[in-house]
């Protein structure tokens, strides 16, 4: 058995580190990894704009940033000649093709001939364009923009770029889910801009198709303008904004309002080293996860000054991007974030923790926000009983379907507020949600998540994260003894790595080291039933692994487990720290109660508590 004092010391150290990561306003921002994919698309977009804009200052700024991006990319090549999404990612054909295009468009190919020769050799070895298409299957959300980027660089003929029916964007948004778009719900900006680029660079053979699309150009551009947030960044995402910007610029519209806003966003989001992350930040997501982690040991988050900030992140109007109803939360406080199931559920759980920790005078406004959030989640549930990310009823493509991790999170949020938010629909929604989870459990007992992966597992799936997150829903509803939960616990307990943690496939040869993130979520899930003698050794080994990581200062080590839109990898600096605090807090509460004092107030001078 792990020493309770050592466990408590490790928890207090990690907790203190997490509290120290707050910004001046009392919330958490974190930092997403730099991305070769984002950097390449941004460099391409700025290079094309520089060649088409009449604004001298914009031209100079674009060229300067493109040159810095090329320098950063030159140092990011992997040993096999390819490029990965992050500095810790394996090479993939999509990112390598985009980097190849960025060098061409920036006029830097001649200065990096050997680098590009090796990159092309990697692309050829992996299978080139057919391999790219296999990577994304029927989903054209990313394959078509990548090929468009390459066509603009002269590396791919336009006939290889599939046309996109951008005229469909002129339909009312509520009808789009019924026409089975070839892109996911959140990619309408790419549908419009990339579709128009393909239309102008390679005319359709059918005169009728040409006429319909020609008539739809201006109106679909208006749709694009309405969807663009004040920041200029669609979804705060660098790749999506870059694809839209380069497509418009390539058709002579570098100075169009949407393109100008896109350039402004790209310039403002560039990093000093010449790189770009995959998105601006995950501030709301990191904050809500941190609040829950801090409450894990005692139920009291301490005195934090993030309540007002978190309440201000809630959306109070119909969102122009997805037409989402008011009441949800996105992943950031920035204008490009869009309400979604995962972030809304996390915000509701954080608000419940803040309510339980704080002063009664704040309860009415917390309860009001939570009521709106609960109703928003209830309205998002799909007919199959699960929860999707953004929009109900978009089920044709993977990232629009219901997900086990999303559904479990939504269930936990509904359960946390069920006694305070009296809504007759909650009971039925919960029952349907658990039916969905039972149906989605794999034969081996695991669940696979939608938004997280593991590059060292078959199919790049992450059953550790998915299973752990689903089991927390069974725990919170007192269903940890049900057959699906027992099978899930059994799978987790049987699949640690030789080093005592979790991560890659235990059967991999050669064996891989565990990750802090996956070890922490697995430990937290196993703590839902800590006394089972069959799983107890795995639980204790996992705890020892986390405690040793804190003692040795390795509890901040990141792994690329995050999946962004269309299977784009990222890692987040705060994930290992947040997950460690949550797991060790649960361990302190369940295995050695009384060994951890009530968290000290740490309010940066604010006399009021968080709630």
C-alpha positions as CSV (number, residue, x, y, z in Angstrom):
1,X,0.0,0.0,0.0
2,X,1.3,3.4,-0.9
3,X,2.3,5.6,2.1
4,X,-0.5,8.0,2.8
5,X,1.8,10.8,3.8
6,X,3.8,10.5,0.6
7,X,0.5,10.5,-1.3
8,X,-0.7,13.6,0.5
9,X,2.6,15.4,-0.1
10,X,2.4,14.6,-3.8
11,X,-1.1,15.9,-4.0
12,X,-0.3,19.1,-2.2
13,X,2.7,19.7,-4.5
14,X,0.7,19.1,-7.7
15,X,-2.2,21.2,-6.3
16,X,0.1,24.1,-5.6
17,X,1.6,23.9,-9.1
18,X,-1.9,24.0,-10.6
19,X,-3.0,27.0,-8.5
20,X,0.2,28.8,-9.6
21,X,-0.8,28.4,-13.2
22,X,-3.7,30.8,-12.9
23,X,-3.6,34.1,-14.7
24,X,-4.2,37.4,-13.0
25,X,-8.0,37.1,-13.5
26,X,-8.1,33.9,-11.5
27,X,-8.7,31.4,-14.4
28,X,-6.5,29.1,-16.4
29,X,-5.4,29.5,-20.0
30,X,-2.7,26.9,-20.6
31,X,-0.8,26.6,-23.8
32,X,-1.4,24.4,-26.9
33,X,1.6,22.8,-28.6
34,X,3.0,24.5,-31.7
35,X,1.9,22.7,-34.8
36,X,3.7,22.0,-38.0
37,X,0.4,21.6,-39.7
38,X,-1.0,24.9,-38.5
39,X,2.3,26.7,-39.2
40,X,2.4,25.3,-42.8
41,X,-1.2,26.4,-43.5
42,X,-0.7,29.8,-42.0
43,X,2.5,30.3,-44.0
44,X,0.7,29.3,-47.2
45,X,-2.2,31.6,-46.6
46,X,0.0,34.6,-45.8
47,X,2.3,33.9,-48.8
48,X,-0.7,33.9,-51.2
49,X,-2.2,37.0,-49.6
50,X,1.2,38.7,-50.0
51,X,1.1,38.0,-53.7
52,X,-2.4,39.4,-54.2
53,X,-3.0,42.2,-51.8
54,X,-2.6,45.9,-52.7
55,X,-1.9,46.8,-49.1
56,X,1.8,47.3,-48.8
57,X,1.9,47.0,-45.0
58,X,-0.1,43.8,-45.1
59,X,2.2,42.4,-47.8
60,X,5.3,43.1,-45.8
61,X,3.8,41.6,-42.6
62,X,2.7,38.5,-44.4
63,X,6.1,37.9,-46.0
64,X,7.9,38.4,-42.8
65,X,5.8,35.9,-40.9
66,X,5.9,33.4,-43.8
67,X,9.7,33.5,-43.7
68,X,9.7,33.0,-39.9
69,X,7.3,30.0,-40.4
70,X,9.6,28.4,-43.0
71,X,12.5,28.7,-40.6
72,X,10.6,27.1,-37.8
73,X,9.4,24.3,-40.1
74,X,12.9,23.6,-41.3
75,X,13.8,22.6,-37.8
76,X,10.7,20.4,-37.3
77,X,11.4,17.6,-39.8
78,X,11.4,14.1,-38.4
79,X,14.2,11.6,-39.1
80,X,12.0,9.8,-41.6
81,X,11.7,12.9,-43.7
82,X,8.1,13.6,-42.8
83,X,6.4,16.1,-40.5
84,X,4.1,15.4,-37.6
85,X,1.3,17.6,-36.3
86,X,3.3,18.5,-33.2
87,X,7.0,18.3,-32.2
88,X,6.1,15.0,-30.4
89,X,4.0,13.5,-33.2
90,X,4.9,10.8,-35.7
91,X,5.0,11.9,-39.4
92,X,1.9,11.8,-41.4
93,X,1.2,12.3,-45.1
94,X,-1.2,15.2,-44.6
95,X,1.1,17.4,-42.6
96,X,4.1,16.6,-44.8
97,X,2.1,17.6,-48.0
98,X,1.1,20.9,-46.4
99,X,4.7,21.7,-45.3
100,X,5.9,20.9,-48.8
101,X,3.3,23.4,-50.2
102,X,4.2,26.0,-47.7
103,X,7.9,26.1,-48.8
104,X,6.8,26.4,-52.4
105,X,4.4,29.2,-51.8
106,X,6.9,31.1,-49.6
107,X,9.5,30.9,-52.4
108,X,11.8,29.0,-50.1
109,X,12.0,25.7,-52.0
110,X,15.4,26.5,-53.5
111,X,17.0,27.2,-50.2
112,X,15.8,23.9,-48.7
113,X,16.2,21.4,-51.6
114,X,17.5,18.5,-49.5
115,X,14.8,18.9,-46.9
116,X,12.1,18.9,-49.5
117,X,13.6,16.0,-51.3
118,X,13.4,13.9,-48.1
119,X,9.8,15.2,-47.5
120,X,8.7,14.1,-51.0
121,X,10.4,10.8,-50.6
122,X,8.3,10.3,-47.4
123,X,5.1,11.3,-49.2
124,X,5.9,8.9,-52.1
125,X,6.7,6.1,-49.7
126,X,3.3,6.5,-47.9
127,X,1.3,6.6,-51.1
128,X,0.8,10.2,-51.9
129,X,-2.7,11.5,-52.7
130,X,-4.4,8.0,-52.4
131,X,-2.9,7.7,-48.9
132,X,-4.3,11.1,-48.0
133,X,-7.7,10.1,-49.2
134,X,-7.6,6.9,-47.3
135,X,-6.6,8.8,-44.1
136,X,-9.9,10.7,-44.1
137,X,-12.2,8.4,-45.9
138,X,-15.6,9.8,-47.0
139,X,-14.9,13.0,-44.9
140,X,-13.7,15.7,-47.2
141,X,-13.5,18.3,-44.4
142,X,-9.7,18.2,-44.5
143,X,-8.7,16.2,-47.6
144,X,-10.1,18.7,-50.1
145,X,-8.5,21.8,-48.4
146,X,-5.2,20.0,-48.2
147,X,-5.3,19.2,-51.9
148,X,-6.4,22.8,-52.6
149,X,-3.4,24.1,-50.7
150,X,-1.1,21.8,-52.7
151,X,-2.8,22.8,-56.0
152,X,-2.3,26.5,-55.2
153,X,1.4,25.6,-54.8
154,X,1.5,23.9,-58.1
155,X,2.2,20.5,-56.6
156,X,-1.2,18.9,-57.4
157,X,-3.3,19.2,-60.5
158,X,-6.7,20.8,-59.9
159,X,-8.4,17.7,-61.3
160,X,-7.3,15.9,-58.1
161,X,-9.3,18.5,-56.0
162,X,-12.9,17.3,-55.5
163,X,-15.5,20.1,-56.1
164,X,-17.5,21.1,-53.0
165,X,-21.1,22.1,-53.3
166,X,-20.7,25.6,-51.8
167,X,-24.1,26.6,-53.1
168,X,-25.7,24.5,-50.3
169,X,-24.4,27.0,-47.8
170,X,-27.1,29.3,-49.0
171,X,-29.8,27.0,-47.6
172,X,-31.1,27.7,-44.1
173,X,-28.7,26.2,-41.6
174,X,-31.3,24.0,-40.1
175,X,-31.7,22.2,-43.4
176,X,-28.0,21.4,-44.0
177,X,-28.0,18.3,-41.9
178,X,-30.6,16.7,-44.2
179,X,-28.6,17.2,-47.4
180,X,-25.6,15.1,-46.3
181,X,-22.8,17.5,-46.8
182,X,-19.4,16.0,-47.6
183,X,-17.9,18.0,-44.7
184,X,-18.7,18.1,-41.0
185,X,-21.1,20.7,-39.5
186,X,-18.4,23.0,-38.3
187,X,-16.6,23.2,-41.7
188,X,-19.2,25.3,-43.6
189,X,-16.6,28.1,-44.0
190,X,-14.2,25.7,-45.8
191,X,-17.1,24.4,-47.9
192,X,-17.7,27.9,-49.1
193,X,-14.2,29.3,-49.6
194,X,-12.4,26.1,-50.7
195,X,-15.4,25.2,-52.9
196,X,-15.2,28.6,-54.6
197,X,-11.5,28.3,-55.1
198,X,-12.0,24.9,-56.9
199,X,-14.9,26.5,-58.9
200,X,-12.8,29.4,-60.1
201,X,-9.6,27.4,-60.8
202,X,-11.3,24.5,-62.6
203,X,-14.6,25.2,-64.2
204,X,-17.4,22.6,-63.9
205,X,-18.1,20.6,-67.0
206,X,-21.9,21.0,-66.6
207,X,-23.2,24.4,-67.7
208,X,-26.1,24.0,-65.3
209,X,-23.7,23.3,-62.4
210,X,-21.6,26.3,-63.4
211,X,-24.6,28.6,-63.6
212,X,-25.9,27.5,-60.2
213,X,-22.6,27.9,-58.5
214,X,-21.8,31.2,-60.2
215,X,-25.1,32.6,-59.0
216,X,-24.3,31.3,-55.4
217,X,-20.9,33.0,-55.1
218,X,-22.0,36.3,-53.7
219,X,-24.7,34.9,-51.4
220,X,-22.4,32.2,-50.0
221,X,-19.8,34.8,-49.3
222,X,-22.4,36.7,-47.2
223,X,-22.9,33.4,-45.2
224,X,-19.1,33.4,-44.7
225,X,-19.1,36.9,-43.4
226,X,-21.9,36.2,-41.0
227,X,-20.1,33.2,-39.6
228,X,-16.8,34.9,-39.1
229,X,-16.3,36.0,-35.4
230,X,-15.0,39.3,-34.3
231,X,-11.5,37.8,-33.9
232,X,-11.4,36.8,-37.5
233,X,-10.6,33.2,-36.6
234,X,-13.1,30.6,-37.6
235,X,-13.4,28.4,-34.5
236,X,-10.2,30.2,-33.3
237,X,-8.6,27.5,-35.5
238,X,-5.5,28.4,-37.5
239,X,-5.9,25.7,-40.2
240,X,-9.6,26.5,-41.0
241,X,-9.0,30.2,-41.0
242,X,-5.9,29.7,-43.2
243,X,-7.7,27.5,-45.8
244,X,-10.5,30.1,-46.0
245,X,-8.0,33.0,-46.4
246,X,-5.8,31.4,-49.0
247,X,-8.8,30.3,-51.0
248,X,-10.3,33.8,-51.2
249,X,-6.9,35.3,-51.9
250,X,-6.2,32.9,-54.7
251,X,-9.3,34.0,-56.6
252,X,-8.4,37.7,-56.4
253,X,-10.1,38.5,-53.2
254,X,-7.1,39.0,-50.9
255,X,-8.6,42.3,-49.8
256,X,-12.1,41.0,-49.2
257,X,-13.4,41.7,-45.7
258,X,-13.3,38.1,-44.7
259,X,-9.8,37.6,-46.0
260,X,-8.6,40.8,-44.2
261,X,-10.0,39.6,-41.0
262,X,-8.5,36.2,-41.5
263,X,-5.1,37.7,-42.1
264,X,-5.4,39.9,-39.0
265,X,-6.2,36.8,-36.9
266,X,-3.2,34.9,-38.3
267,X,-0.9,37.8,-37.7
268,X,-2.1,38.2,-34.1
269,X,-1.9,34.5,-33.3
270,X,1.6,33.9,-34.6
271,X,4.2,32.9,-31.9
272,X,7.5,34.6,-31.5
273,X,9.4,31.5,-32.7
274,X,7.6,31.6,-36.1
275,X,5.1,28.8,-35.3
276,X,1.3,28.6,-34.8
277,X,-0.7,26.3,-32.5
278,X,-3.8,24.4,-33.7
279,X,-6.1,26.9,-31.9
280,X,-5.8,30.0,-29.9
281,X,-6.4,28.5,-26.5
282,X,-8.6,26.1,-24.4
283,X,-9.1,28.6,-21.6
284,X,-12.6,27.7,-20.6
285,X,-12.0,23.9,-20.9
286,X,-8.8,24.2,-18.8
287,X,-10.5,26.3,-16.2
288,X,-13.5,24.0,-15.7
289,X,-11.3,20.9,-15.6
290,X,-9.0,22.7,-13.0
291,X,-11.9,23.6,-10.8
292,X,-13.1,20.0,-10.7
293,X,-9.6,18.7,-10.1
294,X,-9.2,21.1,-7.1
295,X,-12.5,19.8,-5.6
296,X,-11.6,16.1,-5.9
297,X,-10.0,15.7,-2.5
298,X,-12.4,17.6,-0.2
299,X,-15.3,18.8,-2.4
300,X,-14.1,22.3,-1.8
301,X,-12.2,24.1,-4.5
302,X,-10.9,26.8,-2.1
303,X,-11.3,30.5,-2.8
304,X,-10.9,31.1,-6.5
305,X,-11.7,34.2,-8.4
306,X,-12.9,32.6,-11.6
307,X,-16.7,32.5,-11.1
308,X,-17.5,35.8,-12.8
309,X,-15.2,34.9,-15.7
310,X,-16.7,31.5,-16.1
311,X,-20.3,32.8,-16.0
312,X,-19.3,35.4,-18.6
313,X,-18.1,32.6,-21.0
314,X,-21.7,31.3,-21.3
315,X,-23.4,32.1,-24.6
316,X,-26.6,34.1,-24.2
317,X,-27.5,34.4,-27.9
318,X,-28.0,32.2,-30.9
319,X,-24.5,31.5,-32.1
320,X,-23.9,32.7,-35.7
321,X,-21.6,29.7,-36.6
322,X,-23.8,26.7,-35.7
323,X,-27.0,28.4,-34.8
324,X,-26.7,26.9,-31.4
325,X,-29.3,28.0,-28.9
326,X,-28.3,30.1,-25.9
327,X,-27.1,28.4,-22.7
328,X,-23.9,26.5,-23.7
329,X,-20.2,27.0,-23.3
330,X,-17.4,26.8,-25.7
331,X,-13.7,25.9,-25.1
332,X,-12.6,29.5,-24.8
333,X,-13.8,32.9,-23.8
334,X,-12.8,34.1,-27.3
335,X,-15.3,35.0,-30.0
336,X,-14.4,32.2,-32.3
337,X,-15.3,29.4,-29.8
338,X,-18.6,27.6,-30.3
339,X,-20.9,26.0,-27.7
340,X,-20.4,22.3,-27.5
341,X,-21.4,19.3,-25.3
342,X,-18.0,18.6,-23.7
343,X,-17.3,22.1,-22.6
344,X,-20.9,22.8,-21.5
345,X,-20.9,19.6,-19.4
346,X,-17.5,20.5,-17.9
347,X,-18.7,24.0,-17.1
348,X,-21.8,22.7,-15.3
349,X,-19.7,20.3,-13.2
350,X,-17.4,23.2,-12.3
351,X,-20.3,25.5,-11.4
352,X,-21.6,22.8,-9.1
353,X,-18.2,22.5,-7.4
354,X,-18.1,26.3,-7.0
355,X,-21.6,26.4,-5.7
356,X,-20.8,23.8,-3.1
357,X,-17.7,25.7,-2.0
358,X,-18.9,29.2,-1.9
359,X,-21.2,31.7,-0.5
360,X,-25.0,31.4,-0.7
361,X,-25.4,34.9,-2.1
362,X,-24.0,33.7,-5.4
363,X,-26.3,30.7,-5.6
364,X,-29.1,32.4,-7.6
365,X,-26.9,33.4,-10.5
366,X,-25.1,30.1,-10.5
367,X,-28.4,28.2,-10.5
368,X,-29.7,30.4,-13.3
369,X,-26.7,29.7,-15.5
370,X,-26.8,26.0,-14.7
371,X,-30.5,25.8,-15.6
372,X,-29.8,27.3,-19.0
373,X,-26.9,24.9,-19.5
374,X,-28.9,21.9,-18.5
375,X,-31.6,22.7,-20.9
376,X,-29.1,23.3,-23.6
377,X,-27.6,19.9,-23.1
378,X,-31.0,18.2,-23.0
379,X,-31.8,19.8,-26.4
380,X,-28.6,18.5,-27.9
381,X,-29.1,14.7,-27.2
382,X,-29.3,12.7,-30.4
383,X,-32.0,10.2,-31.3
384,X,-29.6,7.3,-30.5
385,X,-29.4,8.5,-26.9
386,X,-25.9,9.8,-27.1
387,X,-24.5,13.4,-27.3
388,X,-22.7,14.9,-30.3
389,X,-20.3,17.7,-30.2
390,X,-22.0,20.7,-31.7
391,X,-25.3,19.9,-33.5
392,X,-28.1,17.4,-33.0
393,X,-28.9,15.2,-35.9
394,X,-25.6,15.5,-37.9
395,X,-24.6,11.9,-38.0
396,X,-23.1,11.2,-41.4
397,X,-19.4,11.9,-40.5
398,X,-17.4,10.7,-37.5
399,X,-16.9,14.1,-35.7
400,X,-20.6,14.9,-36.0
401,X,-21.8,11.6,-34.4
402,X,-22.5,10.9,-30.8
403,X,-19.5,10.0,-28.7
404,X,-19.0,7.9,-25.7
405,X,-16.8,10.4,-23.9
406,X,-19.3,13.3,-24.7
407,X,-22.2,11.3,-23.5
408,X,-20.6,10.3,-20.3
409,X,-19.7,13.9,-19.6
410,X,-23.2,15.1,-20.3
411,X,-24.7,12.5,-18.0
412,X,-22.4,13.5,-15.2
413,X,-23.4,17.1,-15.6
414,X,-27.1,16.3,-15.6
415,X,-26.7,14.1,-12.6
416,X,-24.9,16.9,-10.7
417,X,-27.8,19.3,-11.1
418,X,-30.8,16.9,-11.2
419,X,-31.9,17.7,-7.6
420,X,-31.6,21.5,-8.1
421,X,-32.8,21.9,-11.7
422,X,-36.1,20.2,-11.7
423,X,-36.7,19.2,-15.3
424,X,-38.8,16.2,-16.0
425,X,-36.7,15.4,-19.1
426,X,-33.5,14.6,-17.1
427,X,-34.6,11.2,-16.0
428,X,-35.5,10.0,-19.5
429,X,-32.4,11.6,-21.0
430,X,-30.1,9.8,-18.4
431,X,-31.7,6.4,-19.1
432,X,-31.3,6.8,-22.9
433,X,-27.7,8.0,-22.3
434,X,-26.7,4.9,-20.4
435,X,-28.4,2.7,-22.9
436,X,-26.2,4.4,-25.6
437,X,-23.1,3.8,-23.5
438,X,-23.9,0.1,-23.0
439,X,-24.4,-0.3,-26.8
440,X,-21.1,1.4,-27.5
441,X,-19.0,-0.7,-25.2
442,X,-16.5,-2.8,-27.1
443,X,-16.4,-6.6,-26.6
444,X,-13.2,-6.3,-24.5
445,X,-15.0,-3.9,-22.1
446,X,-13.5,-0.7,-23.2
447,X,-14.9,2.5,-24.8
448,X,-13.3,4.7,-27.4
449,X,-13.5,8.5,-27.2
450,X,-14.1,10.9,-30.0
451,X,-11.7,13.8,-29.1
452,X,-8.7,12.0,-27.8
453,X,-6.3,9.5,-29.3
454,X,-3.0,7.6,-28.8
455,X,-0.6,7.5,-31.7
456,X,0.9,4.2,-30.4
457,X,-2.3,2.2,-30.4
458,X,-4.0,0.4,-33.3
459,X,-6.1,2.9,-35.3
460,X,-4.7,5.7,-33.2
461,X,-7.6,5.1,-30.7
462,X,-7.4,5.9,-27.0
463,X,-9.5,3.3,-25.1
464,X,-7.8,4.2,-21.8
465,X,-9.1,7.8,-21.9
466,X,-12.5,6.7,-23.2
467,X,-13.0,3.9,-20.7
468,X,-11.9,6.0,-17.8
469,X,-14.2,8.9,-18.7
470,X,-17.2,6.7,-19.2
471,X,-16.6,4.9,-15.9
472,X,-16.9,8.3,-14.0
473,X,-20.5,8.5,-15.2
474,X,-21.2,5.1,-13.8
475,X,-19.5,6.1,-10.6
476,X,-21.4,9.3,-10.2
477,X,-24.8,7.6,-10.7
478,X,-24.0,4.7,-8.3
479,X,-23.8,2.2,-11.2
480,X,-20.2,1.1,-10.7
481,X,-21.5,-2.4,-9.9
482,X,-23.4,-2.9,-13.1
483,X,-22.1,-5.3,-15.8
484,X,-20.9,-2.6,-18.2
485,X,-19.0,-0.8,-15.5
486,X,-17.4,-4.1,-14.2
487,X,-16.2,-5.0,-17.6
488,X,-14.8,-1.5,-18.1
489,X,-13.0,-1.6,-14.8
490,X,-11.7,-5.1,-15.6
491,X,-10.3,-3.9,-18.9
492,X,-8.5,-0.9,-17.3
493,X,-7.1,-3.1,-14.5
494,X,-5.8,-5.6,-17.0
495,X,-4.1,-3.1,-19.3
496,X,-1.4,-1.2,-17.5
497,X,2.1,-1.0,-19.0
498,X,5.2,-2.7,-17.4
499,X,6.1,0.7,-15.8
500,X,2.9,0.7,-13.9
501,X,1.1,3.4,-15.9
502,X,-1.2,3.5,-18.9
503,X,-0.8,4.6,-22.4
504,X,0.2,2.5,-25.5
505,X,-0.9,-1.1,-26.1
506,X,0.8,-3.3,-23.5
507,X,1.5,-5.8,-26.2
508,X,3.5,-3.4,-28.3
509,X,7.0,-4.4,-29.2
510,X,9.2,-2.7,-28.3
511,X,7.2,-1.6,-25.2
512,X,6.4,2.1,-24.7
513,X,6.4,4.3,-21.6
514,X,3.2,5.4,-20.1
515,X,1.8,8.9,-20.2
516,X,1.0,11.1,-17.3
517,X,-2.4,12.0,-18.8
518,X,-3.6,8.4,-19.3
519,X,-2.2,7.1,-16.1
520,X,-4.0,9.8,-14.2
521,X,-7.4,9.2,-15.8
522,X,-7.1,5.5,-15.4
523,X,-6.2,5.8,-11.7
524,X,-9.2,8.1,-11.1
525,X,-11.5,5.6,-12.7
526,X,-10.2,2.7,-10.8
527,X,-10.6,4.6,-7.6
528,X,-14.4,4.4,-8.2
529,X,-14.0,0.8,-6.7
530,X,-10.6,0.8,-4.9
531,X,-11.1,-2.4,-2.9
532,X,-11.5,-5.0,-5.6
533,X,-8.5,-7.4,-5.0
534,X,-8.1,-8.2,-8.7
535,X,-7.6,-4.5,-9.7
536,X,-5.9,-3.3,-6.5
537,X,-2.4,-4.1,-7.7
538,X,-2.9,-2.1,-10.9
539,X,-4.4,0.8,-8.9
540,X,-1.5,0.9,-6.5
541,X,1.1,0.7,-9.2
542,X,-0.6,3.6,-11.1
543,X,-0.6,5.7,-7.9
544,X,3.0,5.0,-7.3
545,X,3.8,6.0,-10.9
546,X,2.0,9.4,-10.3
547,X,3.5,10.0,-6.9
548,X,7.0,9.3,-8.3
549,X,6.3,11.6,-11.2
550,X,5.5,14.4,-8.8
551,X,8.5,13.7,-6.6
552,X,10.8,13.7,-9.6
553,X,9.1,16.8,-11.3
554,X,7.8,14.8,-14.2
555,X,4.1,15.4,-13.7
556,X,4.1,18.2,-16.3
557,X,5.4,16.0,-19.1
558,X,2.9,16.2,-22.0
559,X,1.9,13.6,-24.6
560,X,0.1,14.2,-27.9
561,X,-3.2,12.6,-26.9
562,X,-5.5,15.4,-27.9
563,X,-7.4,15.1,-31.2
564,X,-8.6,18.3,-32.8
565,X,-11.0,18.6,-35.7
566,X,-10.4,16.0,-38.4
567,X,-7.8,14.0,-36.5
568,X,-5.3,16.7,-35.9
569,X,-3.0,16.0,-33.0
570,X,-2.1,18.4,-30.2
571,X,-0.9,18.4,-26.6
572,X,-1.8,20.9,-23.9
573,X,0.6,22.0,-21.3
574,X,-1.9,21.8,-18.4
575,X,-3.4,18.4,-19.2
576,X,-0.9,16.3,-17.2
577,X,-1.0,18.6,-14.3
578,X,-4.8,18.9,-14.1
579,X,-5.3,15.2,-14.5
580,X,-2.7,14.4,-11.9
581,X,-4.3,16.7,-9.3
582,X,-7.7,15.2,-10.0
583,X,-6.5,11.6,-9.6
584,X,-4.4,12.2,-6.5
585,X,-7.2,14.2,-5.0
586,X,-9.5,11.3,-5.4
587,X,-6.9,9.0,-4.0
588,X,-6.4,11.2,-0.9
589,X,-10.2,11.3,-0.4
590,X,-10.8,7.6,-0.7
591,X,-7.6,5.9,0.5
592,X,-6.3,8.2,3.3
593,X,-9.1,10.5,4.5
594,X,-7.9,13.0,7.1
595,X,-4.4,13.2,5.8
596,X,-5.1,16.3,3.7
597,X,-6.1,19.5,5.3
598,X,-8.8,21.6,3.9
599,X,-7.3,23.6,1.0
600,X,-6.0,27.0,2.0
601,X,-7.6,30.1,0.7
602,X,-5.7,31.4,-2.3
603,X,-7.7,34.2,-3.6
604,X,-5.1,36.7,-4.8
605,X,-6.5,39.3,-2.5
606,X,-10.2,38.7,-3.4
607,X,-12.2,38.5,-0.1
608,X,-15.0,36.6,-1.7
609,X,-14.9,32.9,-2.4
610,X,-15.4,31.4,-5.8
611,X,-19.1,30.6,-5.3
